[in-house]
């Protein structure tokens, strides 16, 4: 994992050279749905886990971009996320996302936490679409820098920062390696991601904690089946750390349907299980996930 940061920093040097040979306008050269959708932290992939695919429909001689809005509504919480992702030469992805987490049940009914996420992803091996005669998947390495912007609505309890909930930091990095394989003949996509993280609930409750402050490896998995050329069904699983005593954090998982009516628009709906969020509200949280993406 220590090699990921230098590799991604070096990837920034690709930006000028990629711009030199990429077309000024997007060529939309990739197959429908092969850019994935935007996951809740801004990277191209499924709903809750990144894939090795690069966002947008730009080919290796072009570029593409997407904007997204995602909404998750459980019994007691709401999470909204919006952002943009740019894919350059089907090799490098740069993304930005803002998350806003709200509570609806006392004493957390006024809870509001925002987080900014900047992401980089670099394809380093294989091609998930065009190397059908090879067993080697497409592989990408990535990082996400996350900055928690504080806690609002709990001032009466004396809480204005995630550190007051037991987190060690209000910012941190996630590092990941994703491997994605598409079997065109079987209309099947398989993905595995290994993430190194200290984030509590993706960073919404900060980073590290009283139970653990080490960066740990967490596995994530996705599978999707294209039932028609424009509709995909799938499921995802994402293991989470348990760093905070006040947060009995559990794995995320979902079942989703994604619709790609055109190359410019996609809609993803899912049933998501998010587990416990805090000991102040120990119910397991589950509900609707809805995401709209537009781009080229």
C-alpha positions as CSV (number, residue, x, y, z in Angstrom):
1,X,0.0,0.0,0.0
2,X,2.9,2.4,0.6
3,X,3.6,2.3,-3.1
4,X,0.2,3.7,-4.0
5,X,0.8,7.3,-3.0
6,X,4.0,7.7,-5.1
7,X,2.3,6.0,-8.1
8,X,-0.7,8.2,-7.9
9,X,1.3,11.4,-7.4
10,X,3.3,10.4,-10.5
11,X,0.1,9.9,-12.3
12,X,-0.6,13.6,-12.1
13,X,2.2,14.1,-14.6
14,X,0.0,12.2,-17.0
15,X,-2.5,15.1,-17.1
16,X,-0.4,17.4,-19.4
17,X,0.6,14.6,-21.8
18,X,-2.9,13.1,-21.8
19,X,-4.3,16.5,-22.7
20,X,-1.8,16.8,-25.5
21,X,-3.1,13.9,-27.5
22,X,-6.7,13.6,-26.2
23,X,-9.4,15.1,-28.4
24,X,-10.7,18.4,-27.4
25,X,-14.2,17.0,-27.3
26,X,-15.2,13.7,-25.8
27,X,-15.4,10.8,-28.3
28,X,-17.9,8.7,-26.2
29,X,-15.9,5.7,-27.5
30,X,-16.5,3.2,-24.7
31,X,-19.3,0.7,-24.6
32,X,-22.6,1.6,-22.8
33,X,-22.4,1.1,-19.0
34,X,-18.6,0.3,-19.0
35,X,-17.8,3.4,-17.0
36,X,-19.9,2.2,-14.1
37,X,-21.8,4.6,-12.0
38,X,-20.4,7.0,-9.3
39,X,-20.2,5.5,-5.9
40,X,-21.1,7.4,-2.8
41,X,-17.6,8.7,-2.2
42,X,-17.2,10.0,-5.8
43,X,-15.2,7.4,-7.5
44,X,-16.3,5.4,-10.5
45,X,-17.7,2.0,-9.6
46,X,-20.8,0.6,-7.9
47,X,-22.9,2.4,-5.2
48,X,-20.7,1.7,-2.2
49,X,-17.4,0.4,-3.6
50,X,-15.0,1.6,-6.3
51,X,-14.2,-0.4,-9.4
52,X,-11.0,-0.4,-11.6
53,X,-13.1,1.2,-14.4
54,X,-12.4,4.8,-15.2
55,X,-15.4,7.2,-15.2
56,X,-16.9,8.6,-18.3
57,X,-17.1,7.3,-21.9
58,X,-13.9,8.8,-23.2
59,X,-11.6,6.3,-25.0
60,X,-7.8,6.1,-24.5
61,X,-7.6,9.0,-27.0
62,X,-10.1,11.2,-25.3
63,X,-11.7,12.1,-22.0
64,X,-15.1,12.0,-20.3
65,X,-16.8,13.4,-17.2
66,X,-19.8,12.7,-15.0
67,X,-21.8,14.7,-12.3
68,X,-23.8,12.8,-9.8
69,X,-26.3,13.2,-6.9
70,X,-26.9,10.3,-4.5
71,X,-29.4,10.1,-1.8
72,X,-29.7,7.4,0.9
73,X,-32.6,7.4,3.3
74,X,-32.8,5.0,6.3
75,X,-35.2,4.9,9.2
76,X,-33.3,7.6,11.2
77,X,-30.7,9.1,8.9
78,X,-30.2,10.7,5.5
79,X,-27.1,10.9,3.4
80,X,-26.7,13.2,0.4
81,X,-23.7,13.2,-1.9
82,X,-22.9,15.2,-5.0
83,X,-19.8,15.6,-7.1
84,X,-18.0,15.2,-10.3
85,X,-15.5,12.7,-11.8
86,X,-13.3,13.2,-14.8
87,X,-11.7,10.3,-16.7
88,X,-8.6,11.1,-18.8
89,X,-7.4,8.8,-21.6
90,X,-9.3,5.9,-20.0
91,X,-6.3,5.8,-17.6
92,X,-6.6,8.5,-14.9
93,X,-9.6,9.5,-12.9
94,X,-9.9,12.6,-10.8
95,X,-13.0,13.0,-8.6
96,X,-14.6,15.4,-6.0
97,X,-17.6,14.7,-3.8
98,X,-19.3,16.4,-0.9
99,X,-21.3,14.3,1.6
100,X,-24.0,15.6,4.0
101,X,-25.2,13.4,6.8
102,X,-28.4,14.2,8.8
103,X,-30.2,12.7,11.7
104,X,-34.0,12.6,12.1
105,X,-34.5,10.9,15.6
106,X,-34.0,12.7,18.9
107,X,-31.4,13.4,20.3
108,X,-29.8,13.3,16.9
109,X,-32.7,15.0,15.0
110,X,-30.7,18.2,14.4
111,X,-27.4,16.3,13.5
112,X,-25.6,17.6,10.4
113,X,-22.2,16.5,9.4
114,X,-20.5,17.4,6.1
115,X,-17.4,15.9,4.5
116,X,-15.3,16.7,1.4
117,X,-13.6,13.9,-0.6
118,X,-11.0,14.3,-3.3
119,X,-10.1,11.1,-5.2
120,X,-7.5,9.9,-7.7
121,X,-7.5,6.6,-9.5
122,X,-4.9,5.2,-11.9
123,X,-5.4,2.2,-14.2
124,X,-2.2,0.1,-14.0
125,X,-3.0,-3.2,-15.7
126,X,-5.3,-4.9,-18.1
127,X,-8.5,-3.9,-19.9
128,X,-11.8,-5.2,-18.5
129,X,-13.6,-4.8,-21.9
130,X,-11.1,-5.4,-24.7
131,X,-9.0,-8.2,-23.3
132,X,-11.7,-10.9,-23.3
133,X,-9.2,-13.6,-24.3
134,X,-7.2,-13.0,-21.1
135,X,-8.0,-14.0,-17.5
136,X,-6.2,-10.9,-16.2
137,X,-8.6,-8.3,-14.8
138,X,-8.3,-4.6,-15.2
139,X,-6.5,-3.3,-12.1
140,X,-6.4,0.2,-10.7
141,X,-4.9,1.9,-7.6
142,X,-6.5,4.8,-5.9
143,X,-6.7,7.1,-3.0
144,X,-9.3,9.3,-1.4
145,X,-8.5,12.3,0.8
146,X,-11.3,13.0,3.2
147,X,-11.9,16.1,5.3
148,X,-14.6,16.1,7.9
149,X,-16.1,19.6,8.3
150,X,-17.4,19.3,11.9
151,X,-20.5,18.4,13.7
152,X,-23.6,20.6,13.9
153,X,-26.8,20.2,15.8
154,X,-25.2,18.7,18.9
155,X,-23.9,21.9,20.5
156,X,-26.3,21.4,23.4
157,X,-24.4,18.2,24.1
158,X,-21.1,20.0,23.8
159,X,-20.1,18.2,20.6
160,X,-18.9,20.2,17.6
161,X,-16.1,18.0,16.3
162,X,-15.8,14.3,15.6
163,X,-12.8,14.2,18.0
164,X,-15.3,14.7,20.8
165,X,-16.9,11.5,19.8
166,X,-13.7,9.6,20.2
167,X,-12.1,9.9,16.7
168,X,-8.4,10.6,16.6
169,X,-8.6,12.9,13.5
170,X,-11.0,14.8,11.4
171,X,-9.2,14.0,8.2
172,X,-7.6,11.0,6.6
173,X,-6.7,8.9,3.5
174,X,-8.2,5.8,2.1
175,X,-6.0,3.8,-0.2
176,X,-7.3,1.0,-2.4
177,X,-6.6,-1.5,-5.1
178,X,-9.5,-2.7,-7.3
179,X,-9.6,-5.5,-9.9
180,X,-12.5,-5.7,-12.3
181,X,-13.3,-8.3,-14.9
182,X,-16.1,-8.0,-17.5
183,X,-17.3,-11.2,-19.3
184,X,-19.1,-9.8,-22.3
185,X,-20.4,-13.1,-23.5
186,X,-21.9,-13.8,-20.1
187,X,-23.0,-10.2,-19.5
188,X,-21.3,-10.3,-16.1
189,X,-19.1,-8.0,-14.2
190,X,-17.0,-9.0,-11.1
191,X,-15.0,-6.7,-8.9
192,X,-12.9,-7.1,-5.8
193,X,-11.4,-4.1,-3.9
194,X,-9.0,-4.0,-1.0
195,X,-9.1,-0.8,1.0
196,X,-6.6,0.5,3.6
197,X,-8.6,2.8,5.9
198,X,-9.0,4.4,9.3
199,X,-12.3,6.0,8.4
200,X,-15.4,5.6,10.7
201,X,-18.6,5.4,8.6
202,X,-16.6,6.5,5.5
203,X,-15.1,9.4,7.6
204,X,-18.5,10.9,8.6
205,X,-17.5,10.1,12.2
206,X,-13.9,10.9,11.7
207,X,-10.8,8.7,11.5
208,X,-9.3,6.3,14.1
209,X,-10.7,6.0,17.6
210,X,-10.5,4.9,21.1
211,X,-10.8,1.2,20.1
212,X,-8.3,1.3,17.3
213,X,-6.2,3.8,15.4
214,X,-4.4,1.6,12.9
215,X,-4.9,1.6,9.2
216,X,-6.5,-1.7,8.4
217,X,-7.2,-3.6,5.2
218,X,-10.9,-4.1,4.5
219,X,-12.3,-6.2,1.5
220,X,-15.1,-5.1,-0.8
221,X,-16.9,-7.1,-3.5
222,X,-19.3,-6.3,-6.3
223,X,-21.1,-8.4,-9.0
224,X,-23.4,-7.1,-11.7
225,X,-25.4,-8.9,-14.4
226,X,-26.6,-7.1,-17.5
227,X,-30.2,-8.4,-18.1
228,X,-30.6,-6.1,-21.1
229,X,-28.2,-3.8,-22.9
230,X,-29.4,-1.0,-20.7
231,X,-30.3,-2.6,-17.4
232,X,-28.0,-4.2,-14.8
233,X,-28.8,-6.0,-11.6
234,X,-26.1,-6.4,-8.9
235,X,-25.0,-6.7,-5.3
236,X,-22.2,-5.3,-3.2
237,X,-20.5,-5.9,0.1
238,X,-18.1,-3.6,2.0
239,X,-16.4,-4.6,5.2
240,X,-15.9,-1.7,7.7
241,X,-13.5,-1.1,10.6
242,X,-14.8,-0.7,14.2
243,X,-12.7,2.0,15.7
244,X,-15.1,3.9,17.9
245,X,-16.6,2.8,21.2
246,X,-19.7,5.0,20.4
247,X,-20.1,3.4,17.0
248,X,-20.8,-0.3,16.7
249,X,-19.8,-0.2,13.0
250,X,-20.9,-3.0,10.7
251,X,-20.4,-3.9,7.1
252,X,-22.4,-2.2,4.3
253,X,-24.1,-4.2,1.6
254,X,-26.7,-3.5,-1.0
255,X,-28.7,-5.0,-4.0
256,X,-29.1,-2.6,-6.9
257,X,-30.6,-2.0,-10.3
258,X,-28.9,0.4,-12.7
259,X,-30.6,1.8,-15.8
260,X,-28.6,3.4,-18.7
261,X,-31.2,4.9,-21.0
262,X,-28.5,6.8,-22.9
263,X,-24.7,7.3,-22.6
264,X,-25.4,10.7,-21.0
265,X,-27.7,9.6,-18.2
266,X,-27.9,6.7,-15.7
267,X,-30.1,6.0,-12.7
268,X,-29.3,3.6,-9.9
269,X,-31.7,2.4,-7.2
270,X,-30.8,0.0,-4.4
271,X,-31.8,-1.4,-1.1
272,X,-28.9,-0.7,1.3
273,X,-28.0,-2.2,4.7
274,X,-25.7,0.1,6.7
275,X,-25.8,-1.5,10.1
276,X,-25.5,0.4,13.3
277,X,-24.5,4.0,13.1
278,X,-24.0,5.0,16.8
279,X,-24.8,3.5,20.2
280,X,-27.2,6.5,20.8
281,X,-29.4,4.8,18.2
282,X,-28.6,1.1,18.1
283,X,-31.1,0.1,15.4
284,X,-29.7,-1.4,12.3
285,X,-30.1,1.1,9.5
286,X,-31.5,0.1,6.1
287,X,-33.4,1.8,3.3
288,X,-33.4,3.3,-0.2
289,X,-30.4,4.3,-2.2
290,X,-31.0,6.4,-5.3
291,X,-28.4,8.0,-7.6
292,X,-28.7,10.1,-10.7
293,X,-25.6,10.5,-13.0
294,X,-25.2,12.7,-16.1
295,X,-22.2,13.1,-18.3
296,X,-20.3,12.0,-21.4
